[in-house]
Amino acid sequence: MHKLRTATLHTALLLSLMFWGCKPDDFQKLPQRDWQLVWSDEFDGAAGQLPDAAKWALDLGTGQNGWGNSELQSYTNDPENVSLDGTGNLVLTALRSGNSFTSARIKTQGLFAQQYGRFEARLKTPYGPGLWPAFWMLGSNIETVSWPQCGEIDIMELRGQQPHIMQGTLHGPGYSGGNPITKGYALQNARFDTDFHRFAIEWDAAKIDFFVDDYLYQRIERGDVPGEWVYDQPFFMILNVAVGGNYVGFPTDQTPFPQKMIVDYVRVYQ
Amino acid sequence: MSTTIRTRLLKYAPIGVLAVLLLSGCQRELNDLQPVSYPTNPEVFINSFSPGLNYAAFGGSVPTAFDVDNSVTYASTSTTSMRFEVPDAGDPRGAYAGGTYFTSVGRDLSGYDALTFWMKASQPANIDVLGFGNDLGANKYQASISDVAVTTNWQKYIIPLPNPSKLTAERGMFFYSEGPEDDRGYTFWIDELKYEKLGTVAHPEHAILNGQDQVETAFLGVSKVIGGLSSTFNLPSGINQTVNVTPAYFEFASSNESVATVNASGVVSVVGGPGNATITATVGGVPAKGSLTLQSVGNFQPAPMPTRPAANVISLFSNAYTNVPVDYYNGYWAPFQTTQSADFTVNGDNILHYTDFNFVGIQFSSPTVNATAMTHLHVDIYLPNTLPANSRFKIEVVDNGTGGTGAFTTNIPVAQSQQWISLDIPFSNFAGLSNRNNLFQVIFVDEDNNIPSFYADNVYFYNAGMPPSAPTTAAPPPTHPAAGVISVFSNAYTNIAGTDLNPNWGQATVVTQVPIQGNNTLKYTGLNYQGIQLGSPQDVSALGFLHLDFWSANSTSLKVYIISPGPVETPVTLNVPTTGWSSIDIPLSSFAPVSLSNVIQLKFDGNGDIYLDNIYFRN
C-alpha cells in the first residue's frame, strides 16, 4: 500500500485554489516517482526519411481480415504514408484513392521490448469518421502463444468521429475483443487532433496506470482483471493509423483526407 | 546517476488574478473606466425570446410561418420551442417560410465560436438556408449553411462563427429560409438556440476564388469582384461544414497597390501598369487559400476594328455596327452555370467580360434573327489567364425554329492566350445546324475546364460576299388605315395627285422607279440632293408622323426634310447604311418650325444610292 505524500505547492497555486473554483478532480496527489530514460525516439531527422530502422519495423499490407478488425487500409513503407517531417516529428498519413486507403503501422517488435516501466508518446491525432489511430503494445510472446494470451495494452486509441475522446484498454484471455477492460478520457471544450497531448502508462508487477498529460484516469490492478494477468513479460510498442474496422466504423465521403497522426517522441523509462 | 522526474500538479493561476486582488479597495478613477461594450448574452431562444429580440418575416414568405410551440419541445426541461410551418407550393399566403431574429441593440459575440440549436421536423427534409448576421439592413457579417438535412429525430446542429472577433456588435441573431419540399409543406422545430464557446470546432480553412490561384492579364480601368468565398470548419463529429460568408469576414490585400487595389468588399481595381499585383486574403489572421495575380499591361488593347460593310452584317455586340435587339448577354442559367459578367468600357469601347466561366449564353428572341443571307459568325475573344494547356473553346448557335443547334469547337494553343483572337466561322462548320431562319442564341462553352475567364467583342453574323446593291424584297407593306393617311408615294394608298417626283433643282441625282417583287419602288442613284414637289400644298397639322421606308447599301449620309413656303425647311437624320429595309415614323414635331398646315415639298440630301417607298403622312 502506497503512502500518499503531500506535494509541494507554489504561492500562486495556492491563490488559484481559492479563486478559480477548481474541481477537486483537477488535482491529483501522486507519489513522486524516479524514472530513468532507457529508450527513446525523438524523430529528429531530415524530412522524407523513414523512421530509424534500428528502432522500428514496418507492418505492410492488409494482414489477415484487415488485421483482424476488418480494417480497410493497406499499410506501406512509402514516405507519403510514413516519414519524418524535418521538424522533429514522425508523420503517419492515411490516404484515400477512390475506395481504397493506404496508411502506415510501425512497431518495435524484434528490436525493443521491455517488461514494466513508463511508456510515453507525445502526439496529435487525425480526425474524421472512420479514422482509428493507436499507440499500443503487444506481448513479445505473441508468436508462440498468439492473441489474446500474449496480452495487449492500448495506451491511446481514438475514433475519428469523436476526436475529443480517447480510450485506454487492456485485452487479455477472458477479457478481449468486445469486452476488454477499458476507460475513456474526454477533453472538455478541446480535441486531441488540434494540439499535442502526452499519453502514457506506468506499469509494474501490481498494476498498470493510464495517463493523459500526467492525469491518471485509469488504474487496473492485478486483481481487477476477470481472467489471467498476462503482464509479467516484455511488450513491444506499435504506432498506427487505421481506416475503418470494427472499432470505428466506416469512413464516409465526408471524411476529410489526407489524415495525419503527428508524433513528437516516444520515450520509455525504467 | 538517475534522472528525476517530479510529478507535476496542474496549472498556475494567471498573474492577472493576483493583480485584481491587490487592486481591490482602491478608489475608482476616470482612467479605470472601460469603453462601452455590448451585451454578451448568448441565448437566442431557450423557452422564449431572449431580451431585446425581435422577429420579422421576409417579403414573399408566409407571415405567420413562425410561432412558438408548447407541446413539441426538446428535452423535458424545455417548455417552449420555435415552430416553423413551411407552406405548400402555390399557397396564397406566401411562397416559403423565412424570417430573421434581430436585436435592437447589438450583441458582442466575439467570445463564442458557434451558433447551436436542436432541430427536428415532421418529415425528412433539406432546409434551404440557416444562418445569422441578417439584420434587415447591410447584413454585413451574414453567414449561413445551406441544404441542411433534418430528420424526425431531435439532433444538435452547429453553425461555426467564421471570425468571431468581427462580431462585436451584431444584431442579426438567426435567420432561416425554406421552401416546400417537392411542392409540399411540412413543419420543423428548433429549440435551445444559443451561441456557445464549444472549443471543438477546429481546422478552419478559408478560401477565395474557390481556393484557386488565378493569373490573368488586365488593363487600366478593369475591375472585378473577388468571389468564390467560403469558410470550412471541422465539427466535433469529425466532418467538415462549409459556411457561406460575406467579404466582410476577409481582410484583402494587394501586393502592389500601384498596379491594383482591393477594397474591404473584395472589389479589385486596376490602377496602373505595366506591372503585377497579387490579391490575397486572410480571415482572423488565417491565410485563405486562393489568390489572384493580375498582370497589368497598362492601357487597354482593343479588338481589331471590324471592316465588313454594315449592309452585310447582323450585329449582336459591337461598337462598329448598330446592334439588333438582344435579350441578354448572360442568361445566368441556374443551377449549373457559374459564369458571371464583369463587362467594362474603356475609352468608349464596350467589352463583354465573362468570369468564373463554364458556359454562358447570349439570347436574342424578340425578334429572332434570320441569318439565311449570312455566311459566317464572327467573334473576337481574349483569354487573359495563362492557359495551363491547349484548351478547346466551343461556340453553339441555336435556332428557335426547325434549324436545331450547331456546334463548333476550336483549339486555343497556349501561345494564343493573352492576345485578341478573331474567329470567323462559316455556318457550314456549325455541325448540326440545318437552317438559320430563326437564330436566337449564341452559347460559349469551356470544353476542357481550362479557361477561367475571357473578353468578347464584335459578335456578329455577316455575309462574306459582295454587298447586295439592290433590295431583293419589297418594302414592308403598310398597314395603317387609309383614312388616317396622306400618301406621297405608295402602292397601298391613293397618292397626292400631280406630285412631281423629280423636279429640276439642279441636282446630280438620277431618279427612276423600279419594280421590286411587283412593288413600284423609287430609286435615287448618286444622291447629292433631291426634291419631291407635292401636287398641291398639304395640311398635315392634324396628323402625327411622316412614315417612310428606305434602303441603302452604300450611303453614309441621308437626311429628309419637309418644306413650307419661305422656304422653311428642317432636316431629320436617317441612319445609313441600312441592313435590309429600314422603316421609320418621324414625329412631325421633329420638323419644327416648318408650317404643318402648308407643306409644299419634301427633300432628301446625302450621298449614295437610295431606294424609297411608302412615303406618307399618317395619324
Interface residues (C-beta under 8 A of the other chain):
Chain A: A7 L9 H10 A12 L13 L15 S16 F19 W20 C22 D26 F27 Q28 K29 L30 P31 Q32 R33 D34 W35 Q36 L37 Y127 G128 P129 L131 G160 Q161 Q162 P163 H164 Q188 N189 A190 R191 D193 T194 D214 T252 Q254 T255 P256 Y269
Chain B: S2 T3 T4 I5 R6 T7 R8 L9 L10 K11 Y12 A13 I15 V17 L18 L21 K197 L198 G199 T200 A202 H203 N234 P236 S237 G238 I239 N240
